[in-house]
Amino acid sequence: MNQKSYEKLIPVIVGEWRTGAYSVRDLARNHDVSVGFIAKHTAGIEKDGLAVVNAGIQYKQGLAENDEHFVSAVNDVVNKRTEHIVFFNNAAIKNVSEAMAAKCENQSDYRARAETISKGRETVLGKSIDMGVQVNVGGGSVLEVLRQQKRFIDSGIADMIRPTYK
């Protein structure tokens, strides 16, 4: 194998290593290289892909018993939502970076920066659920307010307003 072939093989090996499904010996055998070569290029790299592998298995199992039209529709929706999430995450990160680079001259500049950072955090990490309970004199008990919130969430309206992508 020539040097260019080895260079192309390294990202493949690292990707397979990160899944957590292969040992150094497995990779060496599968790619017809030495154990030392694999060990050198996977040293210090975590096997951090197991959760993604498991999610992929659940996803495929969830689709396995459905017809191809449903599977195609689900894949289209997943692809579109993923594309949107990536776009908005990148835009939020860019906005926060620009806000951090901008010079703040007064309190309103700092406030605008903090707001941009907060919105970017919310976009990338999701909204933090801060449950506030308002008890009005004629508004019913705290328990009733909580029941109304649960009905709101269970009805799906909350997801239409602020969809969560899992």
C-alpha positions as CSV (number, residue, x, y, z in Angstrom):
1,M,0.0,0.0,0.0
2,N,1.4,3.4,-0.9
3,Q,1.5,6.5,1.3
4,K,-1.6,8.1,-0.3
5,S,-3.6,4.9,0.4
6,Y,-2.5,5.0,4.0
7,E,-3.5,8.7,4.3
8,K,-7.0,7.9,2.9
9,L,-7.3,4.9,5.2
10,I,-6.6,6.8,8.5
11,P,-9.9,8.7,8.6
12,V,-11.8,5.4,7.9
13,I,-10.0,3.6,10.7
14,V,-10.6,6.5,13.1
15,G,-14.3,6.6,12.3
16,E,-14.6,2.9,12.8
17,W,-12.6,3.1,16.1
18,R,-14.9,5.9,17.4
19,T,-18.0,3.6,17.0
20,G,-16.7,1.5,19.8
21,A,-17.5,-1.7,17.8
22,Y,-13.9,-2.6,16.9
23,S,-10.8,-3.5,18.7
24,V,-7.3,-2.6,17.5
25,R,-6.8,-6.2,16.3
26,D,-10.2,-6.1,14.5
27,L,-9.3,-3.0,12.6
28,A,-5.8,-4.3,11.7
29,R,-7.3,-7.5,10.4
30,N,-10.1,-5.7,8.5
31,H,-7.8,-3.2,6.8
32,D,-4.8,-5.5,6.4
33,V,-2.4,-3.3,8.3
34,S,-0.4,-3.8,11.5
35,V,-1.7,-3.6,15.0
36,G,1.0,-0.9,15.6
37,F,-0.4,1.2,12.7
38,I,-3.9,1.1,14.2
39,A,-2.6,1.8,17.7
40,K,-0.6,4.8,16.5
41,H,-3.6,6.4,14.7
42,T,-6.2,5.6,17.4
43,A,-4.1,6.6,20.4
44,G,-5.9,9.1,22.5
45,I,-9.1,9.0,20.4
46,E,-12.2,8.2,22.5
47,K,-14.7,5.6,21.5
48,D,-17.4,8.3,21.7
49,G,-19.8,7.0,19.0
50,L,-21.6,4.3,20.8
51,A,-24.6,6.5,21.7
52,V,-24.9,7.4,18.0
53,V,-24.7,3.8,16.9
54,N,-27.4,2.9,19.4
55,A,-29.6,5.7,18.3
56,G,-29.1,4.6,14.7
57,I,-30.1,1.0,15.6
58,Q,-33.3,2.3,17.3
59,Y,-34.1,4.5,14.3
60,K,-33.7,1.6,11.8
61,Q,-35.7,-0.7,14.1
62,G,-38.4,1.9,14.3
63,L,-38.6,2.0,10.5
64,A,-38.1,-1.8,9.8
65,E,-41.8,-2.8,10.1
66,N,-43.1,0.0,7.9
67,D,-43.7,0.3,4.1
68,E,-41.2,2.1,1.9
69,H,-43.4,5.2,1.5
70,F,-43.5,5.8,5.2
71,V,-39.7,5.1,5.5
72,S,-39.1,7.6,2.7
73,A,-41.3,10.2,4.2
74,V,-39.6,9.8,7.6
75,N,-36.2,10.1,6.1
76,D,-37.2,13.2,4.2
77,V,-38.5,14.9,7.4
78,V,-35.4,13.9,9.3
79,N,-33.1,15.2,6.6
80,K,-34.9,18.5,6.4
81,R,-35.0,19.0,10.1
82,T,-31.4,18.1,10.5
83,E,-30.5,20.6,7.7
84,H,-32.4,23.3,9.6
85,I,-30.9,22.5,12.9
86,V,-27.4,22.6,11.4
87,F,-28.2,25.9,9.7
88,F,-29.6,27.6,12.8
89,N,-26.8,26.3,15.0
90,N,-24.1,27.6,12.6
91,A,-25.9,31.0,12.3
92,A,-26.2,31.2,16.1
93,I,-22.5,30.4,16.6
94,K,-21.6,33.0,14.0
95,N,-23.8,35.6,15.7
96,V,-22.3,34.9,19.1
97,S,-18.8,35.1,17.7
98,E,-19.5,38.4,16.1
99,A,-21.1,39.7,19.3
100,M,-18.1,38.7,21.3
101,A,-15.7,40.4,18.8
102,A,-17.7,43.7,18.8
103,K,-16.5,46.4,21.1
104,C,-18.9,47.4,23.9
105,E,-18.9,51.0,24.7
106,N,-21.9,51.3,27.0
107,Q,-24.3,49.3,29.1
108,S,-26.8,48.8,26.2
109,D,-23.9,47.3,24.1
110,Y,-23.2,44.8,26.9
111,R,-27.0,44.1,27.2
112,A,-27.3,43.4,23.5
113,R,-24.2,41.2,23.6
114,A,-25.7,39.2,26.5
115,E,-29.0,38.9,24.7
116,T,-27.3,37.6,21.6
117,I,-25.3,35.1,23.6
118,S,-28.4,34.0,25.4
119,K,-30.4,33.5,22.1
120,G,-27.4,31.6,20.6
121,R,-27.2,29.4,23.7
122,E,-30.9,28.7,23.5
123,T,-30.6,27.9,19.8
124,V,-27.7,25.5,20.1
125,L,-28.5,23.9,23.5
126,G,-32.3,24.3,23.6
127,K,-34.5,26.2,26.0
128,S,-34.0,25.6,29.6
129,I,-37.2,24.8,31.2
130,D,-37.8,27.3,34.0
131,M,-41.2,26.5,35.3
132,G,-42.9,29.5,36.8
133,V,-46.2,29.0,38.5
134,Q,-48.5,32.0,38.6
135,V,-51.2,31.8,41.2
136,N,-54.0,34.4,40.6
137,V,-56.7,35.0,43.1
138,G,-59.4,33.5,40.9
139,G,-57.0,31.4,38.8
140,G,-57.3,28.2,40.6
141,S,-54.9,26.1,42.6
142,V,-51.3,25.5,41.8
143,L,-52.3,21.9,41.1
144,E,-54.8,23.1,38.4
145,V,-52.2,25.3,36.8
146,L,-49.8,22.4,36.6
147,R,-52.5,20.2,35.1
148,Q,-53.2,22.9,32.5
149,Q,-49.5,23.0,31.6
150,K,-49.4,19.2,31.3
151,R,-52.5,19.3,28.9
152,F,-50.8,22.0,26.9
153,I,-47.6,19.9,26.5
154,D,-49.5,16.7,25.9
155,S,-51.7,18.3,23.2
156,G,-48.6,18.9,21.1
157,I,-49.2,22.6,20.9
158,A,-46.0,23.2,22.8
159,D,-44.0,21.3,20.2
160,M,-45.6,23.2,17.3
161,I,-44.5,26.4,19.0
162,R,-41.1,25.2,19.9
163,P,-40.4,21.8,18.2
164,T,-37.8,19.6,19.8
165,Y,-35.8,17.4,17.5
166,K,-34.6,14.2,19.1
